Amino acid sequence: MFLLGACAPSYQINSNQNTVILDSNLPKSLVKQFQERINSNGYLEFEVILRSTFAKDVFIKWIGWIKMVLC
């Protein structure tokens, strides 16, 4: 299981062993596409494509081994 959180007043994470769903108060116009896959080593990889015209800085922080925060 991989946990993603967003720096917003509230967010919800729904996940099981094979999927991750991030739902937050971040504007939907920020994220263009989100993909996830299991690589050849058996690890979960994810790709987040952000819209380049959004006027907001985005920072990614690694909080621990399996938790990341998208600010």
N, CA, C and O of each residue as an XYZ file, in Angstrom:
284
protein
N       0.838     -1.166      0.000
C       0.000      0.000      0.000
C       0.887      1.233      0.000
O       1.880      1.289      0.725
N       0.537      2.202     -0.796
C       1.279      3.458     -0.898
C       0.328      4.587     -0.554
O      -0.784      4.634     -1.080
N       0.734      5.490      0.307
C      -0.149      6.558      0.753
C       0.280      7.888      0.163
O       1.458      8.242      0.195
N      -0.671      8.612     -0.368
C      -0.424      9.958     -0.860
C      -1.314     10.911     -0.087
O      -2.486     10.618      0.149
N      -0.774     12.029      0.301
C      -1.580     13.045      0.963
C      -1.397     14.369      0.260
O      -0.394     14.573     -0.424
N      -2.326     15.255      0.411
C      -2.232     16.564     -0.228
C      -2.303     17.652      0.829
O      -3.032     17.522      1.812
N      -1.550     18.720      0.631
C      -1.566     19.845      1.563
C      -2.808     20.682      1.286
O      -2.747     21.688      0.579
N      -3.893     20.271      1.830
C      -5.176     20.949      1.673
C      -5.921     20.793      2.990
O      -5.545     19.952      3.806
N      -6.964     21.579      3.220
C      -7.681     21.471      4.490
C      -8.168     20.062      4.796
O      -8.183     19.653      5.957
N      -8.564     19.318      3.777
C      -8.985     17.934      4.017
C      -8.694     17.105      2.783
O      -8.659     17.618      1.665
N      -8.487     15.830      2.999
C      -8.278     14.913      1.885
C      -8.686     13.526      2.315
O      -8.828     13.248      3.506
N      -8.877     12.652      1.335
C      -9.273     11.274      1.608
C      -8.431     10.361      0.740
O      -8.216     10.641     -0.440
N      -7.955      9.270      1.319
C      -7.158      8.294      0.582
C      -7.890      6.970      0.594
O      -8.203      6.437      1.658
N      -8.163      6.440     -0.579
C      -8.766      5.120     -0.714
C      -7.747      4.232     -1.405
O      -7.271      4.568     -2.490
N      -7.407      3.115     -0.801
C      -6.398      2.268     -1.432
C      -6.599      0.819     -1.037
O      -7.210      0.507     -0.015
N      -6.060     -0.067     -1.886
C      -5.888     -1.469     -1.535
C      -4.509     -1.866     -2.031
O      -3.710     -0.982     -2.341
N      -4.198     -3.119     -2.121
C      -2.837     -3.527     -2.461
C      -2.426     -3.121     -3.867
O      -1.233     -2.947     -4.116
N      -3.359     -2.964     -4.795
C      -2.992     -2.704     -6.178
C      -3.367     -1.328     -6.695
O      -2.975     -0.973     -7.806
N      -4.107     -0.543     -5.937
C      -4.524      0.758     -6.443
C      -4.360      1.840     -5.393
O      -4.360      1.574     -4.191
N      -4.222      3.052     -5.870
C      -4.147      4.219     -5.002
C      -5.048      5.285     -5.600
O      -4.961      5.574     -6.794
N      -5.911      5.871     -4.783
C      -6.788      6.938     -5.243
C      -6.567      8.139     -4.339
O      -6.730      8.044     -3.122
N      -6.203      9.253     -4.921
C      -6.003     10.480     -4.158
C      -7.184     11.399     -4.416
O      -7.487     11.737     -5.560
N      -7.841     11.795     -3.346
C      -8.952     12.731     -3.448
C      -8.682     13.850     -2.463
O      -8.578     13.601     -1.262
N      -8.568     15.063     -2.941
C      -8.228     16.164     -2.054
C      -8.988     17.412     -2.461
O      -9.775     17.406     -3.408
N      -8.732     18.483     -1.720
C      -9.313     19.774     -2.053
C      -8.455     20.550     -3.040
O      -8.760     21.703     -3.344
N      -7.396     19.945     -3.541
C      -6.616     20.603     -4.575
C      -7.484     20.789     -5.807
O      -8.319     19.933     -6.099
N      -7.311     21.880     -6.536
C      -8.124     22.098     -7.736
C      -7.938     20.969     -8.748
O      -6.817     20.527     -8.998
N      -9.037     20.512     -9.322
C      -8.967     19.441    -10.320
C      -8.179     19.888    -11.547
O      -7.678     19.050    -12.297
N      -8.065     21.196    -11.761
C      -7.309     21.701    -12.907
C      -5.803     21.555    -12.713
O      -5.044     21.750    -13.663
N      -5.356     21.219    -11.514
C      -3.925     21.056    -11.246
C      -3.380     19.775    -11.854
O      -2.297     19.784    -12.438
N      -4.110     18.671    -11.727
C      -3.635     17.368    -12.192
C      -4.239     17.061    -13.556
O      -5.459     17.020    -13.715
N      -3.368     16.848    -14.532
C      -3.822     16.507    -15.883
C      -4.064     15.014    -16.008
O      -5.053     14.588    -16.604
N      -3.151     14.209    -15.441
C      -3.260     12.760    -15.575
C      -2.542     12.090    -14.413
O      -1.513     12.577    -13.945
N      -3.086     10.974    -13.952
C      -2.477     10.188    -12.883
C      -2.493      8.733    -13.318
O      -3.552      8.194    -13.639
N      -1.329      8.089    -13.334
C      -1.234      6.687    -13.727
C      -0.462      5.926    -12.665
O       0.426      6.470    -12.009
N      -0.812      4.677    -12.510
C      -0.097      3.804    -11.580
C       0.148      2.462    -12.247
O      -0.619      2.041    -13.113
N       1.217      1.794    -11.842
C       1.545      0.486    -12.410
C       2.494     -0.238    -11.455
O       3.161      0.387    -10.631
N       2.541     -1.536    -11.576
C       3.496     -2.356    -10.838
C       4.677     -2.618    -11.770
O       4.489     -3.148    -12.865
N       5.896     -2.254    -11.352
C       7.057     -2.441    -12.221
C       7.544     -3.886    -12.178
O       6.970     -4.721    -11.479
N       8.599     -4.176    -12.924
C       9.112     -5.546    -13.030
C       9.686     -6.061    -11.712
O       9.826     -7.272    -11.537
N      10.019     -5.167    -10.785
C      10.518     -5.564     -9.465
C       9.399     -5.762     -8.449
O       9.657     -6.112     -7.297
N       8.158     -5.539     -8.875
C       7.027     -5.711     -7.981
C       6.674     -4.484     -7.156
O       5.841     -4.564     -6.254
N       7.305     -3.338     -7.456
C       7.025     -2.106     -6.722
C       5.972     -1.277     -7.444
O       5.888     -1.287     -8.672
N       5.176     -0.563     -6.666
C       4.180      0.335     -7.230
C       4.866      1.607     -7.708
O       5.565      2.266     -6.938
N       4.671      1.951     -8.971
C       5.157      3.204     -9.535
C       3.943      4.074     -9.821
O       2.871      3.564    -10.146
N       4.109      5.373     -9.701
C       3.019      6.258    -10.083
C       3.582      7.448    -10.839
O       4.733      7.841    -10.651
N       2.760      8.000    -11.683
C       3.128      9.138    -12.508
C       2.012     10.169    -12.394
O       0.844      9.867    -12.636
N       2.385     11.379    -12.024
C       1.427     12.472    -11.936
C       1.856     13.529    -12.940
O       2.966     14.053    -12.854
N       0.989     13.846    -13.887
C       1.266     14.876    -14.880
C       0.450     16.102    -14.499
O      -0.779     16.060    -14.443
N       1.162     17.198    -14.238
C       0.505     18.433    -13.827
C       0.346     19.371    -15.017
O       1.151     19.344    -15.948
N      -0.666     20.178    -14.985
C      -0.880     21.180    -16.034
C       0.125     22.313    -15.837
O       0.282     22.829    -14.730
N       0.797     22.691    -16.910
C       1.864     23.683    -16.806
C       1.343     25.111    -16.687
O       2.113     26.008    -16.343
N       0.068     25.350    -16.959
C      -0.458     26.711    -16.891
C      -1.023     27.052    -15.521
O      -1.494     28.171    -15.315
N      -0.986     26.121    -14.584
C      -1.522     26.369    -13.252
C      -0.540     27.243    -12.477
O       0.635     26.892    -12.372
N      -0.986     28.355    -11.942
C      -0.104     29.310    -11.272
C       0.058     28.958     -9.792
O      -0.396     29.700     -8.922
N       0.702     27.833     -9.511
C       0.929     27.408     -8.133
C       2.181     26.547     -8.105
O       2.379     25.702     -8.978
N       3.028     26.761     -7.100
C       4.206     25.922     -6.928
C       3.787     24.612     -6.279
O       2.963     24.592     -5.365
N       4.362     23.523     -6.763
C       4.061     22.205     -6.218
C       5.354     21.603     -5.697
O       6.357     21.557     -6.409
N       5.329     21.141     -4.453
C       6.485     20.522     -3.824
C       6.115     19.114     -3.391
O       5.008     18.878     -2.906
N       7.028     18.194     -3.562
C       6.820     16.820     -3.125
C       7.771     16.552     -1.968
O       8.972     16.797     -2.082
N       7.245     16.051     -0.856
C       8.052     15.761      0.321
C       7.917     14.287      0.669
O       6.805     13.765      0.745
N       9.041     13.613      0.881
C       9.018     12.222      1.349
C       8.964     12.254      2.857
O       9.894     12.734      3.506
N       7.891     11.750      3.415
C       7.685     11.762      4.862
C       8.250     10.503      5.512
O       8.758     10.561      6.632
N       8.171      9.408      4.847
C       8.662      8.145      5.382
C       8.815      7.153      4.250
O       8.793      7.526      3.077
N       8.968      5.897      4.599
C       9.202      4.864      3.594
C       8.032      4.732      2.630
O       8.248      4.535      1.434
N       6.804      4.834      3.116
C       5.661      4.622      2.230
C       4.686      5.794      2.203
O       3.547      5.635      1.765
N       5.109      6.954      2.659
C       4.182      8.082      2.638
C       4.831      9.287      1.981
O       5.983      9.613      2.266
N       4.098      9.940      1.110
C       4.563     11.109      0.395
C       3.499     12.186      0.493
O       2.306     11.881      0.509
N       3.915     13.430      0.558
C       2.959     14.531      0.632
C       3.148     15.421     -0.581
O       4.265     15.850     -0.870
N       2.072     15.700     -1.290
C       2.077     16.607     -2.436
C       1.555     17.940     -1.947
O       0.391     18.046     -1.562
N       2.413     18.977     -1.955
C       2.030     20.293     -1.423
C       1.850     21.280     -2.551
O       1.528     22.443     -2.308
